[in-house]
Amino acid sequence: MWTDVPDPVPGEGEVLVEVAASAVNRADILQRQGSYSPPPGASPYPGLECSGRIAALGPGVSGWAVGDEVCALLSGGGYAEKVAVPAGQLLPVPEGLSLRQAAALPEAVCTVWSNVFMVAHLRPEETLLVHGGSSGIGTMAIQLAKALGARVAVTAGTQEKLERCAELGADVLINYREQDFVAEIKQATDGAGADVILDNMGAKYLDRNVQALAVNGRLAIIGMQGGVKGELNIGALLGKRGAISATSLRGRPLGEKAAIVAAVREHVWPLLAAGDVRPIVDRELPMPEAAEAHRLVEASGHIGKVLLVAP
């Protein structure tokens, strides 16, 4: 329901952003369902990213000005006309992109960069396996990995989605409804396996992900769409000399988020400005139609991001 609430007030180190657009993430759906509460002190409203213009500066903010066009990583509050944002979580709108398009960037880019590159340390010529390759995060992971010289394998559930992944640069296409991704990734790598796996499924894929890892492989878990409790074969992991990390962005301390945002601005923003990477937007809907946007994302028929545009 679109309703009137008091305007947020920017506190120390925050700016007030007049929202142009936000984007729907799985976390928003989980919050609506009552299984993913906002962290203490965060806005109670959904929306983990937005783009817009700075409307006011809170105390202690420097380097930004009223009227600047920005996009932002949020802890909540993006489904609104205005949102207060810590200044360390702001990014300028990349050169060549519209203000609305920029709303599709912060959550996906920060998730991919922090997990695939800062934690799992994907290197050129290594193989990255991305589950859910046609999602907002998946489409960004394909492009970033290819831009930095890696080989990319993806899983998706339809031929159309796999074809879109191929257009973005994916080298190995796996239909998870019809193919065993462990066998397919082994075949594609001459038996070696994936050096890095970006996983949104969690428990359901845990054992097979370990099987699919290469020696010294790194599994980065960023979601739990396949459940929260799985059985881990530690012997298999030891045999791979493998590593498993599991992270989320929303509840991290401000300093950690600011460090990720700064790394993204340094490493990814030049790729966006050069046109080597771009946000993939499936469609835009008016912000008051958030319920319909959630239905679309839950149905998983979209490719890339679904945006909500402020009135």
N, C-alpha and C positions, 0 to 999 in steps of 0.2 A: 504494500500500500504506500502510495506517495503522499506524504503528509507534511505539515509544517512543524519544525522543531527549532529551538534557539540556535543561532549561529555559533559555531565554535570560536573560541578566543585563543589566538596564538600565545603560548607561554614563552618562557625563557628558551632561546635557541630555536624557536619554531617560526614558520611562516604560515600565513593563511592563503590557501589556493582557491580561486574560483574555478570550479571543476568544469571542464569542457566535455570530458568523457572518462569513463571507467571501463573495466573489463571484467568478465565473469570468470572466476577460477573455481576449481573443485572445492577449495576451502570455503567459499561462500555458500555452496550447497550444503556442506557439512554443518556450517554454522546455522543455517536455516533449519536444518533437521535436529539441531540441539546437541550435536556431538563434537563441536569444535568451538569452544567459547573464546572470545577475545582475551588477550593477555591483560593483566591488571593495568588500569589507566588508559587503555585503548578505547577508541570509539566503539559503541555497541552496534553500529551499523555495518553492514557488509561492505566489501570493496577493498582489495589489497593493493590497488594501483590506480593511478589517475593521471590525466594531463589537464593543463589549464594555465591560468595566468595568476601571478602573485598579486593578491589584493591588499595584503598588509604584512609588515615585518614585526615579529616579536622582539623583545629585548635581547640584545647580545648577538643579533644576526648581522653578518657582514658578507659581502660578495654577491648579494642578490639585491634586486630593486623591484619596487612595485611596478607591475606591468610585464615583467619578464615571463616569457612562455617556457613552461617547465613540464616535466613528467616526474612522478614520484612513487617511491615504494612506501606502502602504508601498512599499518597494523590493523586498519579498519577505517571505515568512514567514506570510502570512495563513491558509494551510491548516494550522492548528495550534491547540493549546489556549491557547498563550500566545505573544506576540510583543513584542519591544522596539521602541519607536517614538520617533523624535525628537519632542520636545514641540511643535515648530513645525508638525508635521504632524497634530496632533490637532484635532478639531472636536467640540463638544458634540452630542449627539443632538438633532435639531431638535424643537421643540415639536409635539406631535401625531403624531409617528411612533414606531413601536415600535423597540426596540433592534435587532431583526433587520432591519427595513426600512432602517435607517440604513447597513447594510453595502453597500447598492446605490448609495450616493451618492458617496464620495470620488473614485474614479477618473473616473467619468463627469462629475461636476460640475467637477472641477478641469481636466479635458481641455477641456471645452466652454468654460468661462469664460476660461481662459488663451488659447485659440486664437481663438475667435469674437469675444471682447470685448476682451481685453488686447492681442492681436496684430493681429487683423483689424479691430477697432474697428467692429463692426456698429452701425449707428445706427437709430433709429426710422424706420419707413417704407421702409427699404431691404429688398431681397430676399435671403434666405439660402437657398441650395440645400444640402440635407443628403443625402449618399449614405449608404445604409443607415439610412433613417429609423426602422426598427422596432427597431434595436439599442439596447443600453443607452445608448450615447452619443447615438444619434439621437433616442430618445424624450426625453432630457433637453434636447438642443439645440432641438427643436421648442418645448418648453414655455418655456424661458428666452427664446428669441427672441420668441415671442408675448407673453410677459409684459412685455417691454421694448419692444413696439410695432413689431416688424418683421413682414414678410410671409415665409412659409416655404413652400418647395417641397421635396419629398422624392422620392427614388427607393427602390423596394423591389421584391421579386420576385414577390409574390402579392397578390391582391385583398384577402385578409384583413389582410395587413400594412398595406396602404395605408389600409384602413378604420380600423384602429387609430390610424394616424398622423393621419387626419382627426379622430378623436375627441379627440386631444390638441391640435388646432388647426392642423394643416397645411392650407395653402390650395391648393397645387398638388400633385397626386398623379401620379407617373410610374412606370409599370411598366417597369423597365429591360429585362425580357425581351421586351417587345412594342413598346416605344416608344423613340425616339431622344431622350435627355434634352436634347441641345443644341437640337433643334427645338422640343421642348415648353417649355423654359424661355424661349426666344425668343418663342414665341407667347404665353405667359402674361404676358410683360413688354413687349408691343408692340415687340418687336425689341431691347430694351435689354440683356437678359441679367441674370445674378445679380451682385449687388454683392459678396457673400461666398459662397464655396463651402467646405464642410467635407467633406474627402475622405478616405475610409479605403482607397481602392484603389491609389493611387500610380501606377505606370508605365502601367497599362492605360488609365487615364482622363486622363492628363496632357494630351494634345493636345486632346481634346474638352472638358476643363475650361477650357482657355484660350479655346477657341471660345465656350464658354457664359458667359464673364465679361462683365460690363458694362464700359464705359469707367471707369477708376479702380477696377476690381474687384480683390478680394483672394482668392487661393486658399490655403487652409490645409490642408496635407497632414498627416494624423495616422496613416496606416497604409500598408501595402504588400501588401494582400491580392491586388492585381493585378500584382505584380512590383516590382522595384527599379530597373530601368533603362528609361527612356523617352526619346523624342526630343522636344526642346522647340523649337517654332517661335518663335524670339526676335523675329522680325519681327512675328508676330501679337501677342505679348505687349507689344512696344513700341507697336503700334497701339492697344492697349487702355490703355496707361499702367498696366499691371497689376503686381501684386506677388504673389510666391509665397513662402510660409513653410512650413517643415517642422519639426515639433517632436515631442519625446517627453517624458514626465514622469520616467520611472524613473531615468535617469542624471543628472538635473540636480543641481547643488550644493544642499546643505541650505537655504541662504539663499534661493535661487530658489523652492524648493518651499514654504518657509514664507511667502514673499510671496504666492504664488498661493493658499495655504490661507487666509491672512488676508483677501485680497480676496474669496474665496468666502464666508467667514463674514460679511463686511460686506454684500455685495450679494445673495447667493443665500439665505442662511439666513432673512432676513425673508420672502422669497417662499415658502419652504417652510412657515414658521410660519403664514403667512396662507392656506395651501392653494392658492396660485396655481400651484405647481409641486410635483410628487410623484414619488418613484421608482416606476418600473414594474417589477414583479417577476413574471417568468413562472412560476417555481416554486422550491420549496426542496427540497434533498436533504440527507441526513446527510453530514457531512464525509468519513467513510470511503468514500462513494460518489462521490468526485471523478472517478473514471474515467468513470462514467456521465454525470456533469455535463459533462465534456469532450466526450463523444460527442454530447450534445444540442446543445451550442454549435457544434461542427464541422458538424453537419447543418443548422444555420441555420434550424431550424423555430421557434425561440423568439422571443418579443417582449419586449423589455426585458432584465432581468438574470436569470441563474440563480444562486441563492444556495446556499452550503454552510453548513449549521448544525452547530456544534460539538457533540460528544456531551455 
